[in-house]
C-alpha cells in the first residue's frame, strides 16, 4: 500500500467507524425510549386499575 | 423525567445535539488540516498524516480508561451504582478508540516500516491494555449479579489502567520501533491541536449518548421489577 493510500484508508476507517458507532448508539437509545414509554404506560394502567 | 428527555435551546436543539454538531465540525476541520494544511513530513512522507488521527484517538482512549479508574475507585469506596454506569460507558469508548488506534497504527507501520505488527514494547503493552478492557466488557455482559459484577469490574478496571504508565514509559525503557516524542513545526502542532480538540469533543458526545442509554436501560430493569411486584400483589 502506497503512503497516501494508507492515509486515505485510515481516515476512511476512522470516520466510518465513528459514524457507525453514533448510528448504533442512536438506534439503541431509540429502542430503549420506546420500551420506557411502553412500560410507563403499562405501569400507569396498572395504577388506575387498583 | 424520562431518561431520553433533555432541555432544548432556543433553536430547538438539545445541549447534546450542539456538542455533537461541534464535534463533527471540528472533525471535518481536522481532516481538512491533516490532509491539506499540514506540510508533508520530511522523513516519513505522506503516511505521517495518520499521526493526526492516531495520537488524539489514543488520548481519547486513555481518557476513557482514566474515567474507568476514577469511577472504579469511587465505586469501591461509596458503592453507588452511578459510578458503575459512568465506568462501563467509559470502558466501551476506551475499547472503541484503542481498536481504532491498533488498526491505524498497523496501517501506518505497514506504510513506513513495512510491517503491520511487531511484538515491540509499546505495541505489546497497548495490546495488553486492549485485552484487559475487552475482558472487562465481557465480564460485564456475562454475569448476572449486578453488584458483584460492578465490584469485580471496578477491580479489573483499576488493574487495567495501571498498564497505561507502562505504555508511556515503554519507549524510554526498552528499544522498539516507536520513536521518542520530539518537537514539531508550528503547522504540525496546530493541526494536532485541532485534531485533539475534535476527538475530545467527540469523546464527550459519545460518552453522553452512551451514559444516557445505560441509565435508560437500568430504568427499564427497575420498571420491570415494579411491574413484577404489582403483579404479585
HADDOCK unambig.tbl for C-alpha pairs under 7 A between the chains (distance, minus, plus):
assign (segid A and resid 1 and name CA) (segid B and resid 111 and name CA) 6.46 0.50 0.50
assign (segid A and resid 2 and name CA) (segid B and resid 111 and name CA) 6.52 0.50 0.50
assign (segid A and resid 3 and name CA) (segid B and resid 46 and name CA) 5.42 0.50 0.50
assign (segid A and resid 3 and name CA) (segid B and resid 47 and name CA) 4.90 0.50 0.50
assign (segid A and resid 3 and name CA) (segid B and resid 111 and name CA) 5.64 0.50 0.50
assign (segid A and resid 4 and name CA) (segid B and resid 46 and name CA) 5.50 0.50 0.50
assign (segid A and resid 4 and name CA) (segid B and resid 47 and name CA) 6.15 0.50 0.50
assign (segid A and resid 6 and name CA) (segid B and resid 47 and name CA) 6.57 0.50 0.50
assign (segid A and resid 6 and name CA) (segid B and resid 107 and name CA) 6.24 0.50 0.50
assign (segid A and resid 6 and name CA) (segid B and resid 108 and name CA) 6.79 0.50 0.50
assign (segid A and resid 6 and name CA) (segid B and resid 111 and name CA) 6.56 0.50 0.50
assign (segid A and resid 7 and name CA) (segid B and resid 47 and name CA) 5.69 0.50 0.50
assign (segid A and resid 7 and name CA) (segid B and resid 49 and name CA) 6.51 0.50 0.50
assign (segid A and resid 7 and name CA) (segid B and resid 50 and name CA) 5.68 0.50 0.50
assign (segid A and resid 10 and name CA) (segid B and resid 50 and name CA) 6.94 0.50 0.50
assign (segid A and resid 10 and name CA) (segid B and resid 104 and name CA) 5.57 0.50 0.50
assign (segid A and resid 14 and name CA) (segid B and resid 100 and name CA) 6.60 0.50 0.50
assign (segid A and resid 25 and name CA) (segid B and resid 209 and name CA) 6.63 0.50 0.50
assign (segid A and resid 25 and name CA) (segid B and resid 210 and name CA) 6.69 0.50 0.50
assign (segid A and resid 29 and name CA) (segid B and resid 213 and name CA) 5.40 0.50 0.50
assign (segid A and resid 32 and name CA) (segid B and resid 216 and name CA) 6.44 0.50 0.50
assign (segid A and resid 32 and name CA) (segid B and resid 217 and name CA) 6.49 0.50 0.50
assign (segid A and resid 33 and name CA) (segid B and resid 4 and name CA) 6.45 0.50 0.50
assign (segid A and resid 36 and name CA) (segid B and resid 220 and name CA) 6.07 0.50 0.50
assign (segid A and resid 39 and name CA) (segid B and resid 223 and name CA) 6.77 0.50 0.50
assign (segid A and resid 43 and name CA) (segid B and resid 227 and name CA) 6.59 0.50 0.50
